[in-house]
Amino acid sequence: MIDLTPIFQALIALVAALITAFLIPYIKTKMTAEQQENLVQWVEFAVLAAEQLYGSNMGQEKKAYVLEFLKQQGYTVDAAQLEVLIEGAVKELLNSGEA
């Protein structure tokens, strides 16, 4: 009778390695993409709220409001990325004619 235990052990190790190498990183990027989408939505909401709360010519106050709001929501993103997201949301707001 042939002992197949080493073959099964090798197959299990191979499957575990494939899961570790491909599936787990895919799941992590998927979660990051969802978190990124949520961040963009929060930025858009915060920009709209800042526009409602502050009048025109108060750009620094509006930006400070958005940054503080995002901080309260628990987002710790680098300043350059936040700058791009905020400016994009402001441009979208201006293009929609709401401001």
N, CA, C and O atoms as a MOPAC input file, in Angstrom:
PM7 MOZYME 1SCF
protein

 N      0.84000 1    -1.17100 1     0.00000 1
 C      0.00000 1     0.00000 1     0.00000 1
 C      0.89100 1     1.24100 1     0.00000 1
 O      1.91000 1     1.28300 1     0.68900 1
 N      0.50000 1     2.24900 1    -0.77600 1
 C      1.27800 1     3.47700 1    -0.92400 1
 C      0.78700 1     4.50000 1     0.09900 1
 O     -0.41500 1     4.71000 1     0.26300 1
 N      1.73900 1     5.12800 1     0.78200 1
 C      1.41100 1     6.16400 1     1.77900 1
 C      1.27800 1     7.51000 1     1.06000 1
 O      2.26600 1     8.04700 1     0.55900 1
 N      0.06100 1     8.05200 1     1.01200 1
 C     -0.21900 1     9.31300 1     0.32200 1
 C     -0.13800 1    10.53200 1     1.24100 1
 O     -0.35800 1    11.65800 1     0.79300 1
 N      0.16700 1    10.32500 1     2.49300 1
 C      0.22300 1    11.42300 1     3.45700 1
 C      1.16500 1    12.53900 1     3.02100 1
 O      0.76700 1    13.70300 1     3.07800 1
 N      2.39500 1    12.25100 1     2.58800 1
 C      3.28300 1    13.34700 1     2.16600 1
 C      2.73300 1    14.14100 1     0.98100 1
 O      2.94900 1    15.34900 1     0.88400 1
 N      2.02800 1    13.46500 1     0.09100 1
 C      1.43500 1    14.16700 1    -1.05900 1
 C      0.33300 1    15.11500 1    -0.59300 1
 O      0.26000 1    16.25700 1    -1.04800 1
 N     -0.52400 1    14.64200 1     0.31500 1
 C     -1.58400 1    15.48900 1     0.84800 1
 C     -1.01400 1    16.66700 1     1.62900 1
 O     -1.52000 1    17.78600 1     1.53700 1
 N      0.02800 1    16.41300 1     2.38900 1
 C      0.67400 1    17.49600 1     3.13900 1
 C      1.25700 1    18.54200 1     2.18600 1
 O      1.15600 1    19.74200 1     2.44100 1
 N      1.85500 1    18.09400 1     1.11000 1
 C      2.41900 1    19.02200 1     0.12600 1
 C      1.31500 1    19.83200 1    -0.55400 1
 O      1.47600 1    21.03100 1    -0.78600 1
 N      0.19600 1    19.17900 1    -0.87300 1
 C     -0.93200 1    19.88800 1    -1.48000 1
 C     -1.52000 1    20.93700 1    -0.53000 1
 O     -1.83900 1    22.05200 1    -0.94100 1
 N     -1.65600 1    20.56600 1     0.72700 1
 C     -2.17400 1    21.51100 1     1.71900 1
 C     -1.22400 1    22.69400 1     1.87500 1
 O     -1.66700 1    23.83900 1     1.96900 1
 N      0.06500 1    22.42700 1     1.90300 1
 C      1.05000 1    23.51000 1     2.00300 1
 C      0.99400 1    24.40200 1     0.76700 1
 O      1.11600 1    25.62200 1     0.88200 1
 N      0.81200 1    23.81600 1    -0.40700 1
 C      0.71400 1    24.58700 1    -1.64000 1
 C     -0.52800 1    25.48000 1    -1.63800 1
 O     -0.44800 1    26.65500 1    -1.99600 1
 N     -1.66300 1    24.93200 1    -1.23900 1
 C     -2.89800 1    25.71400 1    -1.17200 1
 C     -2.75200 1    26.85000 1    -0.15800 1
 O     -3.17800 1    27.97300 1    -0.42800 1
 N     -2.16900 1    26.57800 1     0.97600 1
 C     -1.96100 1    27.62300 1     1.98600 1
 C     -1.04500 1    28.71300 1     1.45200 1
 O     -1.28000 1    29.89700 1     1.69500 1
 N     -0.00600 1    28.32400 1     0.72800 1
 C      0.90900 1    29.31800 1     0.15400 1
 C      0.19800 1    30.16700 1    -0.89500 1
 O      0.40500 1    31.38000 1    -0.95100 1
 N     -0.63300 1    29.54800 1    -1.72200 1
 C     -1.37800 1    30.30200 1    -2.73600 1
 C     -2.36200 1    31.27200 1    -2.09500 1
 O     -2.50300 1    32.40900 1    -2.54400 1
 N     -3.03600 1    30.82400 1    -1.05500 1
 C     -3.96400 1    31.71100 1    -0.34600 1
 C     -3.20500 1    32.89300 1     0.24600 1
 O     -3.64600 1    34.03700 1     0.13700 1
 N     -2.07600 1    32.61600 1     0.86400 1
 C     -1.27600 1    33.68000 1     1.46400 1
 C     -0.73200 1    34.62900 1     0.40700 1
 O     -0.69400 1    35.84000 1     0.62200 1
 N     -0.31700 1    34.09800 1    -0.72000 1
 C      0.31000 1    34.93000 1    -1.74800 1
 C     -0.68900 1    35.72900 1    -2.56800 1
 O     -0.37700 1    36.84600 1    -2.98100 1
 N     -1.88700 1    35.19100 1    -2.81800 1
 C     -2.80600 1    35.84400 1    -3.73200 1
 C     -4.12100 1    36.28600 1    -3.10700 1
 O     -4.54800 1    37.41900 1    -3.33000 1
 N     -4.75900 1    35.44400 1    -2.35000 1
 C     -6.08800 1    35.75800 1    -1.84300 1
 C     -6.06200 1    36.82400 1    -0.75800 1
 O     -6.86600 1    37.75500 1    -0.80100 1
 N     -5.18200 1    36.71700 1     0.18900 1
 C     -5.13000 1    37.68800 1     1.28800 1
 C     -4.77800 1    39.08800 1     0.77800 1
 O     -5.44600 1    40.04400 1     1.17000 1
 N     -3.75800 1    39.25800 1    -0.08000 1
 C     -3.50800 1    40.60500 1    -0.61700 1
 C     -4.69700 1    41.15300 1    -1.41600 1
 O     -4.97200 1    42.35100 1    -1.36800 1
 N     -5.40100 1    40.28500 1    -2.14900 1
 C     -6.57500 1    40.73100 1    -2.88500 1
 C     -7.64900 1    41.24600 1    -1.93400 1
 O     -8.24700 1    42.29300 1    -2.18100 1
 N     -7.89300 1    40.53000 1    -0.86900 1
 C     -8.88700 1    40.96000 1     0.11900 1
 C     -8.47300 1    42.28400 1     0.74600 1
 O     -9.31300 1    43.16200 1     0.94800 1
 N     -7.19400 1    42.43700 1     1.05600 1
 C     -6.71700 1    43.68900 1     1.64100 1
 C     -6.89600 1    44.85600 1     0.68500 1
 O     -7.29600 1    45.93800 1     1.11500 1
 N     -6.61400 1    44.66900 1    -0.59400 1
 C     -6.80400 1    45.76400 1    -1.54400 1
 C     -8.27000 1    46.06500 1    -1.73900 1
 O     -8.63800 1    47.21900 1    -1.96200 1
 N     -9.10200 1    45.07200 1    -1.66300 1
 C    -10.54500 1    45.29200 1    -1.79300 1
 C    -11.04900 1    46.13000 1    -0.62700 1
 O    -11.83600 1    47.05500 1    -0.82500 1
 N    -10.60900 1    45.81900 1     0.57300 1
 C    -11.02900 1    46.59300 1     1.73800 1
 C    -10.49400 1    48.01100 1     1.64200 1
 O    -11.19200 1    48.95600 1     2.01100 1
 N     -9.28700 1    48.18000 1     1.16200 1
 C     -8.70900 1    49.49900 1     1.02100 1
 C     -9.49300 1    50.30400 1    -0.00700 1
 O     -9.70700 1    51.50200 1     0.17900 1
 N     -9.91900 1    49.66900 1    -1.07400 1
 C    -10.70900 1    50.36400 1    -2.09000 1
 C    -12.04000 1    50.83200 1    -1.50700 1
 O    -12.48900 1    51.94100 1    -1.79500 1
 N    -12.66400 1    49.99800 1    -0.69800 1
 C    -13.92200 1    50.38400 1    -0.05800 1
 C    -13.69600 1    51.52500 1     0.92800 1
 O    -14.49900 1    52.45400 1     1.00300 1
 N    -12.61900 1    51.45400 1     1.67300 1
 C    -12.30400 1    52.53500 1     2.60300 1
 C    -12.01800 1    53.82200 1     1.84600 1
 O    -12.41300 1    54.90200 1     2.28600 1
 N    -11.33800 1    53.71700 1     0.71800 1
 C    -11.04600 1    54.89700 1    -0.09600 1
 C    -12.34100 1    55.51000 1    -0.61500 1
 O    -12.49400 1    56.73200 1    -0.61400 1
 N    -13.26200 1    54.67800 1    -1.05200 1
 C    -14.55100 1    55.17200 1    -1.53000 1
 C    -15.30700 1    55.88300 1    -0.41200 1
 O    -15.91500 1    56.93000 1    -0.63800 1
 N    -15.27000 1    55.32400 1     0.77900 1
 C    -15.92400 1    55.97300 1     1.92600 1
 C    -15.27500 1    57.31100 1     2.23500 1
 O    -15.97100 1    58.27800 1     2.54400 1
 N    -13.95900 1    57.38200 1     2.15700 1
 C    -13.25600 1    58.63600 1     2.41200 1
 C    -13.68100 1    59.69800 1     1.41800 1
 O    -13.92600 1    60.84200 1     1.80100 1
 N    -13.77200 1    59.33500 1     0.14600 1
 C    -14.18300 1    60.29600 1    -0.88500 1
 C    -15.58900 1    60.81100 1    -0.58700 1
 O    -15.85300 1    62.00500 1    -0.72300 1
 N    -16.48000 1    59.92800 1    -0.18600 1
 C    -17.84100 1    60.35400 1     0.15000 1
 C    -17.84500 1    61.30700 1     1.34200 1
 O    -18.55200 1    62.31500 1     1.32500 1
 N    -17.06500 1    60.99900 1     2.37200 1
 C    -17.00400 1    61.87900 1     3.53800 1
 C    -16.43300 1    63.24200 1     3.17100 1
 O    -16.88900 1    64.26900 1     3.67200 1
 N    -15.43000 1    63.24800 1     2.29000 1
 C    -14.86200 1    64.52700 1     1.84900 1
 C    -15.93200 1    65.34100 1     1.13200 1
 O    -16.07300 1    66.53700 1     1.38500 1
 N    -16.68100 1    64.70700 1     0.24800 1
 C    -17.73300 1    65.41900 1    -0.48100 1
 C    -18.78900 1    65.96800 1     0.48000 1
 O    -19.22100 1    67.11100 1     0.33100 1
 N    -19.20600 1    65.17500 1     1.45400 1
 C    -20.18500 1    65.64600 1     2.43000 1
 C    -19.63700 1    66.80500 1     3.24800 1
 O    -20.34100 1    67.78200 1     3.50400 1
 N    -18.37600 1    66.69100 1     3.65800 1
 C    -17.77400 1    67.73600 1     4.47800 1
 C    -17.62000 1    69.02500 1     3.68700 1
 O    -17.81900 1    70.11000 1     4.23400 1
 N    -17.26900 1    68.92400 1     2.40700 1
 C    -17.15200 1    70.12700 1     1.57400 1
 C    -18.51200 1    70.79100 1     1.42000 1
 O    -18.62200 1    72.01400 1     1.51000 1
 N    -19.54000 1    69.99800 1     1.19100 1
 C    -20.89600 1    70.55900 1     1.08900 1
 C    -21.31400 1    71.22800 1     2.39900 1
 O    -21.89900 1    72.31100 1     2.38700 1
 N    -21.01900 1    70.59100 1     3.51300 1
 C    -21.37000 1    71.17200 1     4.81500 1
 C    -20.59300 1    72.45800 1     5.06000 1
 O    -21.16100 1    73.43100 1     5.55600 1
 N    -19.31800 1    72.48300 1     4.72600 1
 C    -18.50700 1    73.68500 1     4.90900 1
 C    -19.04000 1    74.81900 1     4.05200 1
 O    -19.08100 1    75.97000 1     4.48800 1
 N    -19.44700 1    74.49700 1     2.84000 1
 C    -20.00600 1    75.51600 1     1.94900 1
 C    -21.28900 1    76.08500 1     2.53300 1
 O    -21.55800 1    77.28000 1     2.41500 1
 N    -22.06900 1    75.23400 1     3.15700 1
 C    -23.32600 1    75.67300 1     3.77000 1
 C    -23.06400 1    76.52500 1     5.01400 1
 O    -23.75500 1    77.51600 1     5.24800 1
 N    -22.07300 1    76.14100 1     5.80300 1
 C    -21.81000 1    76.82500 1     7.07000 1
 C    -21.08400 1    78.15500 1     6.90300 1
 O    -21.33200 1    79.09800 1     7.65500 1
 N    -20.19500 1    78.23300 1     5.92600 1
 C    -19.37600 1    79.42800 1     5.74500 1
 C    -19.74500 1    80.09700 1     4.43400 1
 O    -20.12300 1    79.43300 1     3.46900 1
 N    -19.63500 1    81.39100 1     4.40800 1
 C    -19.93500 1    82.13900 1     3.18400 1
 C    -18.77900 1    82.09400 1     2.21400 1
 O    -17.81000 1    81.35700 1     2.39800 1
 N    -18.90400 1    82.89800 1     1.17800 1
 C    -17.83700 1    82.96100 1     0.19500 1
 C    -16.62800 1    83.69100 1     0.78200 1
 O    -16.73600 1    84.39000 1     1.79000 1
 N    -15.49300 1    83.51900 1     0.14100 1
 C    -14.23000 1    84.12500 1     0.58000 1
 C    -13.77400 1    83.63700 1     1.95000 1
 O    -13.07400 1    84.35600 1     2.66300 1
 N    -14.15800 1    82.43900 1     2.31800 1
 C    -13.73800 1    81.86800 1     3.60000 1
 C    -13.11600 1    80.49700 1     3.35400 1
 O    -13.37200 1    79.54300 1     4.08900 1
 N    -12.29600 1    80.41500 1     2.31200 1
 C    -11.72000 1    79.14400 1     1.89300 1
 C    -10.90100 1    78.45600 1     2.96700 1
 O    -11.00300 1    77.24200 1     3.14000 1
 N    -10.08500 1    79.21800 1     3.69400 1
 C     -9.24700 1    78.61400 1     4.73700 1
 C    -10.10000 1    78.02700 1     5.85900 1
 O     -9.79900 1    76.94900 1     6.37300 1
 N    -11.14000 1    78.72100 1     6.23100 1
 C    -12.02700 1    78.22100 1     7.28200 1
 C    -12.75700 1    76.96400 1     6.83500 1
 O    -12.92100 1    76.01900 1     7.60600 1
 N    -13.19200 1    76.96500 1     5.57700 1
 C    -13.87800 1    75.79100 1     5.03600 1
 C    -12.94200 1    74.58100 1     5.02100 1
 O    -13.32300 1    73.47700 1     5.40900 1
 N    -11.72400 1    74.81300 1     4.57100 1
 C    -10.75400 1    73.72200 1     4.50400 1
 C    -10.43900 1    73.19700 1     5.90100 1
 O    -10.34800 1    71.98600 1     6.10800 1
 N    -10.27500 1    74.10400 1     6.85500 1
 C    -10.01500 1    73.68700 1     8.23700 1
 C    -11.18000 1    72.85900 1     8.77400 1
 O    -10.97700 1    71.87200 1     9.48100 1
 N    -12.39700 1    73.26900 1     8.43100 1
 C    -13.58300 1    72.52800 1     8.86000 1
 C    -13.55900 1    71.11400 1     8.29400 1
 O    -13.80300 1    70.14800 1     9.01700 1
 N    -13.26500 1    70.99200 1     6.99800 1
 C    -13.23300 1    69.67700 1     6.34800 1
 C    -12.16200 1    68.79800 1     6.98300 1
 O    -12.41100 1    67.63200 1     7.28800 1
 N    -10.97100 1    69.35800 1     7.18300 1
 C     -9.88400 1    68.57900 1     7.78100 1
 C    -10.23800 1    68.11900 1     9.19500 1
 O     -9.97100 1    66.97500 1     9.56300 1
 N    -10.83300 1    69.00200 1     9.97700 1
 C    -11.21400 1    68.63500 1    11.35000 1
 C    -12.31300 1    67.56700 1    11.33800 1
 O    -12.28600 1    66.63100 1    12.13700 1
 N    -13.26900 1    67.71500 1    10.43400 1
 C    -14.34500 1    66.73400 1    10.32900 1
 C    -13.79000 1    65.35600 1     9.99700 1
 O    -14.17200 1    64.36300 1    10.61500 1
 N    -12.88200 1    65.29700 1     9.01500 1
 C    -12.29900 1    64.01400 1     8.63700 1
 C    -11.48500 1    63.41700 1     9.77700 1
 O    -11.48600 1    62.20300 1     9.98100 1
 N    -10.79800 1    64.26700 1    10.51000 1
 C    -10.03500 1    63.79700 1    11.67000 1
 C    -10.96900 1    63.18300 1    12.71000 1
 O    -10.65800 1    62.14900 1    13.30100 1
 N    -12.11500 1    63.82600 1    12.92600 1
 C    -13.10000 1    63.29600 1    13.88700 1
 C    -13.68200 1    61.96000 1    13.41600 1
 O    -14.07100 1    61.12200 1    14.22900 1
 N    -13.73500 1    61.77200 1    12.10200 1
 C    -14.24300 1    60.51100 1    11.55900 1
 C    -13.21000 1    59.39600 1    11.63600 1
 O    -13.51400 1    58.23800 1    11.34900 1
 N    -11.97800 1    59.75300 1    12.02700 1
 C    -10.94800 1    58.73900 1    12.20700 1
 C    -10.06500 1    58.51700 1    10.99400 1
 O     -9.31800 1    57.54000 1    10.94600 1
 N    -10.13700 1    59.40500 1    10.01600 1
 C     -9.30300 1    59.25100 1     8.83000 1
 C     -7.95300 1    59.91000 1     9.05200 1
 O     -7.86100 1    61.09800 1     9.36000 1
 N     -6.92100 1    59.11800 1     8.89000 1
 C     -5.56500 1    59.63500 1     8.97400 1
 C     -4.89800 1    59.36500 1     7.63200 1
 O     -4.27600 1    58.32400 1     7.42000 1
 N     -5.04400 1    60.31700 1     6.75100 1
 C     -4.51800 1    60.21100 1     5.40100 1
 C     -3.49500 1    61.32300 1     5.23900 1
 O     -3.61600 1    62.38000 1     5.85800 1
 N     -2.48200 1    61.08300 1     4.40300 1
 C     -1.46200 1    62.11700 1     4.25700 1
 C     -2.05800 1    63.38700 1     3.65900 1
 O     -3.06700 1    63.34800 1     2.95400 1
 N     -1.41900 1    64.50000 1     3.95200 1
 C     -1.93400 1    65.81800 1     3.59600 1
 C     -2.09200 1    65.98900 1     2.08900 1
 O     -3.05200 1    66.61400 1     1.63800 1
 N     -1.17000 1    65.44600 1     1.30800 1
 C     -1.24200 1    65.59700 1    -0.14800 1
 C     -2.47900 1    64.89400 1    -0.70500 1
 O     -3.15500 1    65.42800 1    -1.58500 1
 N     -2.77200 1    63.71500 1    -0.20300 1
 C     -3.94800 1    62.99000 1    -0.68300 1
 C     -5.22600 1    63.72600 1    -0.27500 1
 O     -6.15500 1    63.84500 1    -1.07400 1
 N     -5.27600 1    64.21500 1     0.95000 1
 C     -6.44800 1    64.97100 1     1.37900 1
 C     -6.63000 1    66.23000 1     0.55000 1
 O     -7.75300 1    66.58200 1     0.19000 1
 N     -5.53900 1    66.90600 1     0.24800 1
 C     -5.59800 1    68.11600 1    -0.56600 1
 C     -6.24600 1    67.83000 1    -1.91600 1
 O     -7.10600 1    68.58200 1    -2.37300 1
 N     -5.82700 1    66.74200 1    -2.54500 1
 C     -6.37700 1    66.37100 1    -3.84800 1
 C     -7.86100 1    66.04800 1    -3.72500 1
 O     -8.66000 1    66.48600 1    -4.55300 1
 N     -8.23700 1    65.29200 1    -2.70900 1
 C     -9.64200 1    64.92200 1    -2.52800 1
 C    -10.50900 1    66.14900 1    -2.27200 1
 O    -11.60100 1    66.26700 1    -2.82700 1
 N    -10.02900 1    67.05400 1    -1.43800 1
 C    -10.79600 1    68.26100 1    -1.12500 1
 C    -10.93700 1    69.13000 1    -2.36600 1
 O    -12.03500 1    69.59100 1    -2.68000 1
 N     -9.83900 1    69.35600 1    -3.07200 1
 C     -9.89200 1    70.19300 1    -4.27200 1
 C    -10.80100 1    69.57200 1    -5.33100 1
 O    -11.52900 1    70.28600 1    -6.01900 1
 N    -10.76300 1    68.26300 1    -5.46300 1
 C    -11.64800 1    67.58200 1    -6.40600 1
 C    -13.11100 1    67.75600 1    -6.03200 1
 O    -13.95200 1    67.99300 1    -6.89900 1
 N    -13.41700 1    67.64000 1    -4.74600 1
 C    -14.79900 1    67.80900 1    -4.29100 1
 C    -15.26100 1    69.24200 1    -4.48800 1
 O    -16.41100 1    69.47600 1    -4.85900 1
 N    -14.37300 1    70.21000 1    -4.24400 1
 C    -14.72600 1    71.62500 1    -4.44100 1
 C    -14.98400 1    71.88700 1    -5.91800 1
 O    -15.95900 1    72.55000 1    -6.27200 1
 N    -14.12100 1    71.37100 1    -6.77600 1
 C    -14.30700 1    71.56500 1    -8.22100 1
 C    -15.62200 1    70.95400 1    -8.66700 1
 O    -16.35400 1    71.56500 1    -9.44600 1
 N    -15.92800 1    69.77100 1    -8.19100 1
 C    -17.19800 1    69.12900 1    -8.54500 1
 C    -18.38100 1    69.97200 1    -8.06900 1
 O    -19.37900 1    70.11100 1    -8.77600 1
 N    -18.26200 1    70.52200 1    -6.88600 1
 C    -19.31800 1    71.36700 1    -6.33400 1
 C    -19.50500 1    72.61300 1    -7.20000 1
 O    -20.63100 1    72.99100 1    -7.52200 1
 N    -18.40100 1    73.24100 1    -7.57000 1
 C    -18.47200 1    74.44600 1    -8.40800 1
 C    -19.03100 1    74.13400 1    -9.78000 1
 O    -19.79200 1    74.92800 1   -10.33100 1
 N    -18.66800 1    72.99700 1   -10.33900 1
 C    -19.17400 1    72.62300 1   -11.66300 1
 C    -20.65700 1    72.27100 1   -11.64300 1
 O    -21.34700 1    72.41300 1   -12.65300 1
 N    -21.14300 1    71.81400 1   -10.49700 1
 C    -22.55800 1    71.44800 1   -10.42000 1
 C    -23.44200 1    72.68000 1   -10.25200 1
 O    -24.66500 1    72.59200 1   -10.36000 1
 N    -22.81400 1    73.83900 1    -9.98400 1
 C    -23.57400 1    75.07900 1    -9.86900 1
 C    -24.19200 1    75.32200 1    -8.50900 1
 O    -25.02100 1    76.21800 1    -8.35300 1
 N    -23.79200 1    74.52100 1    -7.51000 1
 C    -24.37300 1    74.68700 1    -6.17600 1
 C    -23.71000 1    75.78900 1    -5.39500 1
 O    -24.30800 1    76.32000 1    -4.45800 1
 N    -22.48900 1    76.15300 1    -5.74900 1
 C    -21.76700 1    77.16200 1    -4.98200 1
 C    -21.96500 1    78.53100 1    -5.56400 1
 O    -21.42600 1    79.50700 1    -5.04200 1

